[in-house]
Amino acid sequence: MKNIIIQWVLPTVRQQGGPLPVEEILHATIELSADAGLSYSPVGVGDYVPAVLEVPVNDLPFSSQYIARGRTVDVAGQPGNWFEAPFTLGDDSPPGDMIVSIVIQ
């Protein structure tokens, strides 16, 4: 099991290049998939005010199929595109215990 912190940076421009001041962002939505994107679940509260730029996720099992995704929604209710970040959690713990036996003759 591993703990992670998902961090994000809010956009400063709109899709067609116009400025996007932070006060025009309603929230950021963060979701996590454990099955290579077949399904997603909200992370923490799911929708974060612009002042929050990270969320911890604890006790994730080892897997190579994780995808974190996020998007922002402006104050007019317009959602941006999803940005996906795939990642792998490998087991990098030390080796398990060796078994030693004694044979007495």
Number of C-alpha atoms within 10 A of each C-alpha: 12 12 11 12 10 17 13 15 10 18 15 14 12 12 11 6 8 9 12 15 13 15 9 14 21 19 22 23 19 27 21 24 19 20 13 16 15 8 11 17 12 15 20 13 10 15 19 18 12 16 10 14 13 13 17 11 14 11 9 13 13 15 15 14 14 20 21 23 22 23 19 24 17 18 12 9 11 11 16 15 12 14 12 16 12 15 14 11 16 12 11 7 7 6 6 6 6 6 5 5 6 5 4 4 3
